[in-house]
Amino acid sequence: MGKSDIDSSYIIDNLERAISEGWIQAYYMPIVRSSNGKVCEEEALARWIDPEYGRLTPDRFIPILEANKLIYKLDLKIVDEVLKKMKAQADAGLYVVPISVNLSRIDFDTCDIVEEIHKRVDAAGIIRDKLIIEITENVVASDLEYMKAQIERFQSLGFHVWMDDFGSGYSSLDVLEEINFEHIKFDIKFMEHFEHEKARIMLVELMRMAMALGIRTITEGVETPEQARFLSDIGCNKMQGYHFCRPVSLQDILARYDKGIQIGFENPAESPYYDCMGRINLYDLSVISGTGDETDAHYDESILHRYFDTLPMAVFESDLDGFVLMRCNPAYTKFTKRFLDQIHVGHRFDYKDYTDFTLGSVLSAAVKQAATEGGRVFFRETLSDGSQMRAVACRIVVNSVRNVAACAVVILEIVEPDDVAEINYEQIARALSSDYLYLFYVDLESEDFTEYSHSSVDDSLSAKRVGTDFFAASRRDAGKILHPDDRERFISSFTKDNVLRTIDENGAFLIGYRLLIDSEPVYVNMKGVRIGSHRLIIGVNNVDLQVRLQKAYDRLDEERRVYSRVMALVGDFVCMYIVDPETGSYTEYSSTDKYDALNMSKSGDDFFRDAREESIQVIYPEDVELFRIMFTRDRMIDEISKNGQFMMIYRLIIDDKPEYVNLKATMFEENGRRQIIVGVSFYR
């Protein structure tokens, strides 16, 4: 670590030389995404490699530079090194992930650090969201109002700001309430106390809180596989620590790639997919996993024991040909060891290997169906010991880059062999017929069929008719009883070959259409499944009420979301516009008397052009250039797609004096058309 007799005067006297001669270097600590194990960001850390004293750790020079108000020079040097590194990495053909830099409270007092960083990033030609600003909880809490304003300046320019060392002080929740952070980094002390079960429970609840607030999470100090696995299970988005890699130089990173020993950078185009997959907390069902018979005498002790004893839950990744088990909690691991030991984390399995008589075939079919169609798929499978698994699969997110989808599977119940009742076809038909308009039992070899109906009078099952040539008869009937707009689609798809092929590929044949009942269209779903190798059961279910309710709900839900967005934008509002994102045409929706006095255009063909042209008359002169740079259609739409909204702060000249205003924009859909709503409110 070099000589121990270094003093503060040496650091102060040699700072400029250390910067100019390259003694100060940036080392990079990888941040690994929990859902794919790839490097999704990096943190830049300062290292002073002195020709006389050797390698100096940050605690030997950073406090000295802060005490003498010189730390801004070091931090800007690190920013410069990060920008050079991004260019060098791109030239080497590697993915370029965002890199975070740490700022001190002194930086904000000794220079306009926001403007200094802004100028450097733009001059380097780097997209602003590639450089992340990290500020510790204690720095923010030291002067909350001032730091809030500076953070919002960064955010309005397109930089992401993270809170570092979350949980290290006493103001964590106050800070989160006041400032919108995209990420929080959990203080290293959480991992230092990892062995204590109460500490792990605290982590689970804090992760759940962050997830509810829409905040991504990073945990520092990860040093063991057990810690990494636990954090992944509870939905921690990203991890950082010596378990993955120590801080390394750019030269070391490139050398690792040459040797093939790198962790690997994440493809930025796939980041949203893995971000969504990683936010699943595999302990989130703990509330319903207890026995419900705890007493006051032993509840406090037992709750710690059962907190992590949740339902078996796993995340699969599926494509058209097969699936991979990506993540699972310990309860699911125990389940697979008992029943499905062949399905384990990291290994790929092909759907063709799971026939109707193979253990795991129903699960694989459910994963495939959920991945392909979306929604929830409830399923049952008889296990090796005769017990029955009852479970649900649902699609989480689709990755269009690789054409795959992530699906969650939860094992809801294991029914032991003695409790699994013998079921015959008549019982199945009787149970189902009350929910179906028509129920058909088809012999696939002869195509003879029996149609069953349900008696609402005595709850009995009776045969309605027997027929032959099932598929041809169904297509003939379709021409008479289906809605005209649905007939051609049904007739072309409802052939024996197509129905059986679809069942073999997906586990079931599904089609929705409208029946004409008393000359009125009624929405129905048809579902067909095999019974053994030579039988087919097909049910036609009345879903008219559900479909119409869903459509009404969707309309109400869209109205609710639009209304909530409007209310979020309005606040102490100045004006509001509705803008067509494709053409740029716009209309003023509402405004105050003060805004009307500015004589801004109330409608036009190009919102962004008009706003930039009129800005010189109404925006405070020092803010005009920034407004014209930031206020473009492409930038606004890009920010909305990434963060849900676009935001910037500037000053309007109102009553001959500058007034800070906050412009926010977000997207909504109305009558099938996307619209941008833009609101300007007074900044308070």
C-alpha positions in Angstrom: 0.0 0.0 0.0 3.0 2.3 -0.2 4.8 4.3 2.5 2.8 5.2 5.6 4.4 8.7 6.2 2.4 10.5 3.5 0.9 13.8 4.6 -1.8 16.1 3.4 0.6 18.7 1.9 1.9 16.1 -0.5 -1.6 15.3 -1.7 -2.4 19.0 -2.1 0.9 20.0 -3.8 0.8 17.1 -6.2 -2.8 17.0 -7.3 -2.4 18.8 -10.5 0.6 16.7 -11.4 -1.2 13.5 -10.5 -4.0 14.5 -12.9 -1.8 15.6 -15.8 0.7 12.7 -15.6 -1.9 9.9 -15.1 -1.2 9.0 -11.5 -4.9 9.2 -10.9 -6.8 6.5 -12.8 -10.4 5.2 -12.9 -10.9 1.6 -11.9 -14.3 0.0 -12.7 -16.4 -2.1 -10.3 -19.0 -4.2 -12.3 -22.6 -4.0 -11.4 -24.2 -7.4 -12.3 -27.9 -7.9 -13.2 -29.4 -10.6 -11.0 -31.6 -12.1 -13.8 -28.8 -12.8 -16.3 -25.5 -12.5 -14.5 -24.2 -9.9 -17.0 -22.6 -6.6 -16.3 -25.3 -4.0 -16.8 -23.5 -1.0 -15.4 -20.2 -0.1 -13.8 -19.1 2.2 -11.0 -16.0 4.3 -11.6 -13.7 4.5 -8.6 -10.6 6.8 -8.2 -7.2 5.2 -7.6 -3.9 7.2 -7.0 -0.9 5.3 -8.2 2.0 7.4 -6.9 5.6 7.0 -8.2 6.9 7.5 -4.7 4.3 6.1 -2.3 2.8 3.4 -4.5 -0.9 2.7 -4.7 -3.0 4.9 -2.4 -6.4 3.8 -1.3 -9.2 6.4 -1.6 -9.4 6.9 2.2 -5.8 8.4 2.1 -6.5 11.2 -0.4 -10.2 11.8 -0.8 -10.8 13.2 2.8 -7.8 15.5 2.3 -9.1 16.8 -1.0 -12.6 17.3 0.5 -11.2 19.2 3.4 -9.3 21.6 1.1 -12.2 21.9 -1.4 -10.2 20.3 -4.2 -12.3 17.2 -4.6 -14.1 18.6 -7.7 -10.9 18.4 -9.7 -10.5 14.7 -8.9 -14.2 14.0 -9.7 -14.1 15.8 -13.0 -10.9 13.9 -13.9 -12.8 10.6 -13.3 -15.6 11.8 -15.5 -13.1 12.5 -18.3 -11.6 9.0 -17.9 -15.1 7.4 -18.0 -15.9 9.2 -21.3 -12.6 8.0 -22.8 -13.3 4.5 -21.6 -16.7 4.4 -23.3 -15.2 5.4 -26.6 -12.3 2.8 -26.3 -14.8 0.1 -25.4 -17.0 0.8 -28.4 -13.9 0.8 -30.6 -13.1 -2.7 -29.3 -16.5 -3.9 -30.4 -17.9 -4.4 -26.9 -21.3 -3.3 -25.6 -21.1 0.0 -23.8 -23.1 0.0 -20.5 -23.8 3.0 -18.3 -21.1 4.0 -15.8 -21.7 5.8 -12.5 -19.5 8.4 -10.9 -19.6 9.5 -7.2 -20.0 13.1 -6.3 -19.1 14.8 -3.1 -21.2 17.5 -1.3 -18.1 19.8 -1.8 -18.4 19.5 -5.6 -21.7 21.4 -5.5 -20.2 24.2 -3.4 -16.9 24.8 -5.3 -18.2 24.8 -8.9 -21.3 24.3 -11.0 -20.8 20.6 -11.1 -24.0 20.0 -13.0 -22.9 22.3 -15.9 -19.3 21.0 -15.8 -20.4 17.4 -16.3 -23.1 18.4 -18.8 -20.5 20.2 -21.0 -18.0 17.3 -20.9 -20.5 14.6 -21.8 -21.9 16.6 -24.7 -18.4 17.5 -26.0 -17.5 13.8 -26.0 -20.6 12.9 -28.0 -21.8 10.5 -25.4 -25.5 10.0 -24.7 -26.2 11.6 -21.3 -28.0 8.6 -19.8 -24.8 6.6 -20.2 -23.2 8.6 -17.3 -24.9 8.0 -13.9 -24.5 10.3 -10.9 -24.2 8.7 -7.5 -24.9 10.7 -4.4 -24.9 9.3 -0.9 -27.9 9.4 1.4 -26.0 11.5 3.9 -25.0 14.1 1.3 -28.6 14.5 0.1 -29.9 14.7 3.7 -27.3 17.4 4.7 -29.3 20.1 2.7 -32.3 18.4 1.3 -33.9 21.4 -0.5 -30.6 22.5 -2.2 -29.6 18.9 -3.2 -33.1 18.2 -4.5 -32.8 21.2 -6.8 -29.4 20.1 -8.1 -30.6 16.5 -8.6 -33.6 17.7 -10.6 -31.2 19.8 -12.7 -29.3 16.6 -13.6 -32.5 14.7 -14.3 -33.9 17.5 -16.5 -30.8 17.2 -18.6 -31.2 13.5 -19.1 -28.8 12.1 -16.5 -29.9 9.3 -14.1 -29.2 10.0 -10.4 -28.8 7.1 -7.9 -28.8 7.3 -4.1 -25.8 5.5 -2.6 -25.5 4.0 0.8 -29.2 3.7 1.4 -29.9 2.7 5.0 -26.7 4.1 6.4 -28.3 7.1 8.1 -31.6 8.1 9.6 -33.1 10.1 6.7 -33.6 7.3 4.1 -37.4 7.5 3.9 -37.5 11.3 4.1 -35.1 11.5 1.1 -37.1 8.9 -0.9 -40.3 10.8 -0.3 -38.8 14.1 -1.5 -36.7 13.0 -4.5 -37.4 10.6 -7.4 -34.4 8.3 -7.6 -34.4 5.6 -10.3 -32.0 3.4 -8.3 -31.0 3.1 -4.6 -27.9 1.2 -3.5 -28.2 -0.6 -0.3 -25.4 0.1 2.2 -22.8 -2.6 2.6 -23.8 -3.2 6.2 -26.8 -5.2 5.1 -24.4 -7.9 3.7 -22.2 -7.6 6.8 -25.2 -8.7 8.9 -26.4 -11.2 6.3 -26.2 -14.2 8.7 -28.8 -12.7 11.0 -32.3 -13.8 9.9 -33.9 -10.5 11.0 -31.5 -8.6 8.8 -32.6 -10.7 5.8 -36.3 -10.0 6.6 -35.5 -6.3 6.7 -33.9 -6.6 3.3 -37.0 -8.4 1.9 -39.3 -5.7 3.1 -37.1 -2.9 1.9 -36.9 -4.5 -1.5 -40.7 -4.8 -1.6 -41.1 -1.2 -0.6 -38.7 0.0 -3.3 -40.5 -2.2 -5.9 -43.8 -0.6 -4.9 -42.3 2.8 -5.4 -41.0 1.9 -8.8 -37.3 2.2 -7.7 -34.7 -0.3 -8.9 -32.3 -1.8 -6.3 -28.6 -2.5 -6.1 -26.9 -4.2 -3.1 -23.2 -3.6 -2.4 -20.8 -5.9 -0.6 -21.9 -9.2 -2.2 -19.1 -11.7 -1.4 -20.6 -15.2 -1.4 -22.8 -17.3 -3.7 -25.4 -17.6 -0.9 -25.8 -13.8 -0.7 -26.1 -13.5 -4.5 -28.7 -16.3 -4.7 -30.8 -14.8 -1.8 -30.7 -11.3 -3.3 -31.8 -12.7 -6.7 -34.7 -14.6 -5.0 -36.1 -11.5 -3.3 -36.1 -9.4 -6.4 -33.0 -7.3 -6.0 -32.3 -6.0 -9.5 -28.6 -5.7 -9.4 -25.6 -6.7 -7.3 -22.0 -5.5 -6.7 -19.1 -7.0 -4.8 -16.0 -9.1 -4.7 -18.1 -12.3 -5.4 -18.2 -11.0 -9.0 -15.1 -8.9 -9.5 -12.8 -6.4 -7.8 -12.4 -3.0 -9.3 -10.2 -3.3 -12.5 -8.7 -0.9 -15.0 -9.8 -0.6 -18.6 -6.7 -2.5 -19.7 -7.6 -5.3 -17.4 -11.2 -5.4 -18.8 -9.9 -5.6 -22.4 -7.4 -8.3 -21.4 -10.1 -10.4 -19.7 -12.0 -10.3 -23.0 -9.0 -11.4 -24.9 -8.5 -14.3 -22.5 -12.2 -15.2 -22.5 -12.5 -14.9 -18.7 -14.8 -11.9 -18.7 -18.2 -11.7 -17.0 -19.6 -10.2 -20.1 -21.5 -7.0 -20.8 -25.2 -7.0 -21.2 -26.7 -6.1 -24.6 -28.4 -2.7 -23.8 -31.3 -3.6 -26.2 -32.2 -6.5 -23.8 -31.9 -4.5 -20.6 -35.7 -3.8 -20.2 -36.4 -7.5 -20.5 -33.9 -8.6 -17.9 -34.9 -5.7 -15.7 -38.5 -6.9 -15.6 -37.5 -10.5 -15.0 -35.2 -9.6 -12.1 -37.9 -7.6 -10.3 -39.8 -10.7 -9.3 -39.6 -11.5 -5.6 -39.6 -15.2 -5.2 -40.8 -14.9 -1.6 -43.7 -12.7 -2.4 -46.3 -15.3 -1.6 -45.1 -15.8 2.0 -48.4 -14.3 3.4 -50.4 -17.3 2.3 -47.8 -20.0 3.1 -48.3 -20.2 6.8 -50.6 -22.7 8.6 -52.7 -20.0 10.2 -52.7 -21.7 13.6 -50.0 -19.7 15.4 -50.7 -18.7 18.9 -49.5 -15.6 20.8 -47.2 -17.8 22.9 -44.9 -18.9 20.0 -45.8 -16.5 17.1 -42.8 -14.3 17.4 -40.4 -17.2 17.2 -42.3 -19.1 14.5 -42.7 -16.2 12.1 -39.0 -15.9 11.6 -38.8 -19.6 10.8 -41.7 -19.6 8.2 -41.0 -16.2 6.6 -38.9 -17.8 3.9 -41.0 -21.0 3.8 -43.1 -19.8 0.9 -44.8 -21.5 -2.0 -42.4 -23.0 -4.6 -41.9 -20.4 -7.3 -39.6 -20.3 -10.4 -39.0 -18.2 -13.5 -38.6 -19.9 -16.9 -37.4 -18.5 -20.2 -39.1 -20.0 -23.2 -38.8 -19.8 -27.0 -40.6 -21.8 -29.6 -38.5 -24.9 -29.2 -37.8 -25.2 -25.5 -37.3 -23.6 -22.1 -34.7 -22.9 -19.4 -35.2 -22.7 -15.7 -33.7 -19.3 -14.9 -34.4 -18.7 -11.2 -36.2 -20.5 -8.3 -36.6 -20.2 -4.6 -35.5 -22.9 -2.1 -39.0 -24.3 -1.8 -39.0 -24.9 -5.6 -35.6 -26.5 -5.3 -37.0 -29.0 -2.7 -39.9 -29.7 -5.0 -37.7 -30.5 -8.0 -35.5 -32.8 -6.0 -38.5 -34.8 -5.0 -40.4 -34.9 -8.3 -38.8 -33.1 -11.2 -35.0 -33.5 -10.7 -34.4 -33.4 -14.4 -35.6 -29.8 -14.5 -32.9 -27.7 -12.8 -31.5 -24.2 -13.1 -29.5 -23.2 -16.1 -30.1 -26.3 -18.3 -32.1 -26.1 -21.5 -34.9 -28.6 -22.3 -36.7 -29.1 -25.6 -40.5 -29.3 -25.8 -40.3 -32.3 -28.2 -38.7 -34.3 -25.3 -41.9 -34.0 -23.2 -44.6 -36.3 -24.5 -48.1 -36.8 -23.0 -46.7 -39.6 -20.9 -43.5 -37.9 -19.6 -43.3 -36.4 -16.1 -43.1 -32.6 -16.6 -45.0 -32.6 -19.9 -48.0 -30.7 -18.5 -45.7 -28.2 -16.8 -43.7 -27.7 -20.1 -47.0 -27.3 -22.1 -48.3 -24.7 -19.6 -45.0 -22.7 -19.8 -45.2 -22.8 -23.6 -48.8 -21.8 -23.7 -48.2 -18.9 -21.2 -45.1 -17.7 -23.1 -47.0 -17.9 -26.5 -50.4 -16.5 -25.5 -49.8 -14.5 -22.4 -52.2 -14.5 -19.4 -52.4 -17.1 -16.7 -52.5 -20.9 -17.3 -53.7 -23.1 -14.4 -52.7 -26.7 -14.7 -52.4 -30.0 -12.9 -49.9 -32.8 -13.3 -49.7 -36.3 -11.7 -46.3 -36.8 -10.2 -44.1 -39.9 -9.8 -45.6 -40.9 -6.5 -49.2 -40.6 -7.6 -49.7 -37.2 -5.9 -51.0 -34.3 -8.0 -49.4 -30.9 -8.5 -51.7 -27.9 -9.0 -50.0 -24.8 -10.3 -50.2 -21.7 -12.4 -48.0 -20.2 -15.1 -48.0 -16.6 -16.4 -46.0 -14.6 -18.8 -44.0 -11.8 -17.3 -42.2 -10.1 -20.2 -41.2 -10.7 -23.8 -37.7 -10.2 -25.2 -38.1 -9.2 -28.9 -34.3 -9.2 -29.5 -34.0 -13.0 -29.0 -37.7 -13.8 -29.4 -38.1 -15.3 -26.0 -40.4 -14.8 -23.0 -40.0 -15.0 -19.3 -42.7 -16.9 -17.4 -43.3 -17.4 -13.6 -44.6 -20.7 -12.3 -46.0 -21.1 -8.8 -46.8 -24.5 -7.3 -50.1 -23.8 -5.5 -50.7 -27.3 -4.0 -49.4 -30.9 -3.8 -52.3 -33.3 -3.3 -51.1 -36.6 -1.8 -52.1 -39.9 -3.5 -54.8 -40.8 -1.0 -56.5 -37.5 -1.7 -56.6 -37.7 -5.5 -60.0 -39.0 -6.5 -60.6 -41.3 -9.4 -62.3 -39.4 -12.2 -64.0 -40.8 -15.3 -65.2 -39.0 -18.4 -68.8 -38.8 -17.3 -67.7 -36.9 -14.2 -65.6 -34.6 -16.2 -68.4 -33.9 -18.6 -70.9 -33.5 -15.8 -68.6 -31.0 -14.0 -67.9 -29.0 -17.2 -71.3 -29.0 -18.9 -72.8 -26.4 -16.6 -70.2 -23.9 -17.8 -70.4 -24.8 -21.5 -73.0 -24.1 -24.1 -71.9 -27.2 -26.0 -69.7 -30.2 -25.0 -68.6 -32.7 -27.6 -66.9 -36.1 -27.2 -65.3 -37.1 -30.5 -63.8 -40.4 -31.7 -60.8 -39.3 -33.8 -60.6 -42.5 -35.8 -64.2 -42.5 -37.0 -65.1 -38.8 -36.4 -68.3 -40.0 -34.7 -69.3 -37.6 -31.9 -71.7 -37.1 -29.0 -73.0 -33.7 -28.0 -73.9 -33.2 -24.4 -76.1 -30.6 -22.8 -76.8 -29.6 -19.2 -80.2 -29.6 -17.6 -80.6 -26.5 -15.5 -83.8 -28.0 -13.9 -82.3 -31.1 -12.1 -78.5 -30.5 -12.7 -78.4 -33.7 -14.7 -76.4 -34.5 -17.8 -78.2 -35.7 -20.9 -77.1 -36.5 -24.5 -78.5 -34.0 -26.9 -77.5 -35.7 -30.2 -75.2 -38.2 -31.8 -73.6 -37.5 -35.2 -70.9 -38.4 -37.7 -68.2 -36.6 -39.6 -67.6 -34.1 -36.8 -65.3 -31.6 -38.4 -67.2 -31.3 -41.6 -70.5 -31.0 -39.7 -69.1 -28.3 -37.5 -67.9 -26.2 -40.5 -71.4 -26.6 -42.1 -73.1 -25.4 -38.9 -70.7 -22.5 -38.7 -72.1 -21.0 -41.9 -75.5 -20.8 -40.2 -74.9 -19.9 -36.5 -71.7 -17.8 -36.4 -71.5 -14.1 -36.8 -70.7 -13.4 -40.5 -67.4 -11.6 -39.7 -66.2 -14.8 -37.9 -67.3 -17.5 -40.2 -64.4 -17.6 -42.7 -61.8 -17.6 -40.0 -63.5 -20.5 -38.1 -64.1 -22.6 -41.2 -60.5 -22.3 -42.4 -59.0 -23.2 -39.1 -61.4 -25.9 -37.8 -60.0 -28.9 -39.7 -59.0 -32.2 -38.1 -55.3 -31.7 -39.2 -55.1 -28.2 -37.9 -56.8 -28.9 -34.6 -54.6 -32.0 -33.8 -51.4 -30.2 -34.9 -52.2 -27.3 -32.7 -53.0 -29.5 -29.7 -49.7 -31.4 -30.2 -47.8 -28.2 -30.4 -49.5 -26.2 -27.6 -51.4 -28.7 -25.5 -54.9 -27.4 -26.5 -56.8 -25.9 -29.5 -58.3 -22.5 -28.7 -60.4 -20.2 -30.8 -62.8 -17.4 -30.0 -65.8 -16.2 -32.0 -69.3 -14.9 -31.9 -72.4 -17.2 -32.0 -75.8 -15.9 -33.1 -78.2 -16.7 -30.4 -81.7 -15.3 -30.9 -80.1 -13.2 -33.7 -77.8 -11.5 -31.2 -74.0 -12.0 -31.2 -72.7 -13.8 -28.1 -68.9 -14.1 -27.5 -67.8 -17.7 -27.0 -64.5 -19.6 -26.6 -63.9 -23.1 -28.0 -61.2 -25.3 -26.3 -60.2 -28.8 -27.5 -57.9 -31.3 -25.7 -57.1 -34.9 -26.3 -58.3 -37.7 -24.1 -55.8 -40.4 -24.7 -54.6 -40.9 -28.3 -58.0 -41.5 -30.0 -60.4 -39.2 -28.2 -61.1 -35.5 -28.3 -63.2 -33.4 -25.9 -64.3 -30.0 -27.1 -66.2 -27.4 -25.1 -67.8 -24.1 -26.3 -67.9 -21.7 -23.4 -70.1 -18.6 -23.1 -67.7 -15.8 -22.3 -70.0 -12.9 -23.5 -70.3 -11.3 -20.1 -66.6 -11.6 -19.3 -65.6 -10.1 -22.7 -68.0 -7.2 -22.5 -67.0 -6.6 -18.8 -63.3 -6.7 -19.8 -63.8 -4.2 -22.6 -65.7 -1.9 -20.3 -63.0 -2.4 -17.7 -60.3 -1.7 -20.3 -62.0 1.6 -21.2 -62.4 2.6 -17.6 -58.8 1.6 -16.8 -57.6 3.7 -19.7 -59.7 6.7 -18.6 -58.3 6.2 -15.0 -54.7 6.1 -16.2 -55.2 9.2 -18.4 -56.9 11.0 -15.6 -54.1 10.1 -13.1 -51.5 11.3 -15.6 -53.3 14.6 -16.1 -53.6 15.1 -12.4 -49.9 14.3 -11.9 -49.0 16.8 -14.6 -51.2 19.6 -13.5 -50.3 20.5 -9.9 -49.9 24.3 -9.7 -50.3 24.5 -13.5 -49.5 27.2 -16.0 -50.7 25.5 -19.2 -51.4 22.2 -20.8 -51.2 20.9 -24.4 -52.3 17.8 -26.3 -49.7 16.8 -29.0 -49.8 14.3 -31.8 -46.5 12.4 -31.5 -46.4 11.5 -35.2 -47.3 14.8 -36.8 -46.4 17.3 -34.1 -49.8 19.0 -34.4 -51.1 20.4 -31.1 -53.9 22.2 -29.2 -53.7 24.1 -26.0 -55.9 22.3 -23.5 -56.0 24.7 -20.6 -54.0 27.7 -19.4 -53.9 30.5 -16.7 -54.3 34.2 -17.2 -50.5 34.7 -16.6 -49.7 32.2 -19.4 -52.2 33.8 -21.8 -50.4 37.1 -21.4 -47.3 35.5 -23.0 -49.2 35.3 -26.3 -48.0 31.8 -27.1 -49.6 29.9 -30.0 -52.7 27.9 -28.9 -52.6 25.4 -31.8 -50.4 24.6 -34.8 -48.8 21.9 -37.0 -45.4 21.6 -35.3 -45.4 21.9 -31.5 -41.7 21.5 -31.0 -40.7 23.9 -33.8 -43.1 26.6 -32.6 -42.0 26.2 -29.0 -38.4 26.6 -29.9 -39.1 29.6 -32.1 -41.2 31.4 -29.5 -38.8 30.6 -26.6 -36.7 33.7 -27.3 -39.6 36.0 -26.3 -40.9 34.2 -23.2 -38.0 32.2 -21.7 -35.3 33.7 -19.5 -32.3 34.4 -21.8 -29.9 32.2 -19.8 -32.2 29.2 -20.3 -33.1 29.7 -24.0 -30.1 27.6 -25.4 -30.7 24.7 -23.0 -34.5 24.7 -23.9 -33.8 24.6 -27.6 -31.4 21.7 -27.2 -33.6 19.7 -24.9 -37.0 20.4 -26.3 -37.1 18.1 -29.4 -39.7 15.5 -30.4 -37.1 12.7 -30.5 -35.7 13.4 -27.1 -39.2 13.7 -25.5 -40.5 10.5 -27.0 -37.2 8.6 -26.1 -37.4 9.8 -22.4 -41.1 8.9 -22.2 -40.4 5.4 -23.6 -37.6 4.8 -21.0 -38.9 6.5 -17.9 -42.7 7.0 -18.4 -42.3 10.8 -18.6 -40.2 13.7 -19.9 -39.3 16.4 -17.5 -37.2 19.7 -17.6 -37.0 22.8 -15.4 -36.4 26.3 -16.8 -37.5 29.9 -16.2 -40.4 31.8 -17.9 -40.5 35.6 -17.9 -43.9 36.2 -16.1 -44.8 39.7 -15.0 -41.4 40.9 -16.1 -39.5 38.6 -13.7 -38.1 35.0 -14.1 -40.3 32.3 -12.6 -39.1 28.7 -12.4 -41.5 26.2 -14.1 -41.5 22.5 -14.4 -42.4 21.0 -17.8 -43.6 17.4 -17.8 -44.9 15.2 -20.6 -46.3 11.7 -20.8 -48.0 9.4 -23.4 -51.6 8.1 -23.3 -53.9 6.4 -25.8 -57.3 7.7 -26.9 -59.5 6.0 -29.4 -56.7 3.8 -30.6 -54.3 6.8 -31.1 -51.3 7.8 -29.1 -51.2 11.3 -27.7 -48.7 13.3 -25.7 -50.0 15.4 -22.9 -47.6 18.3 -21.9 -48.1 20.3 -18.7 -46.2 23.3 -17.4 -46.5 24.0 -13.7 -44.8 26.5 -11.3 -41.8 24.9 -9.7 -42.1 25.0 -5.9 
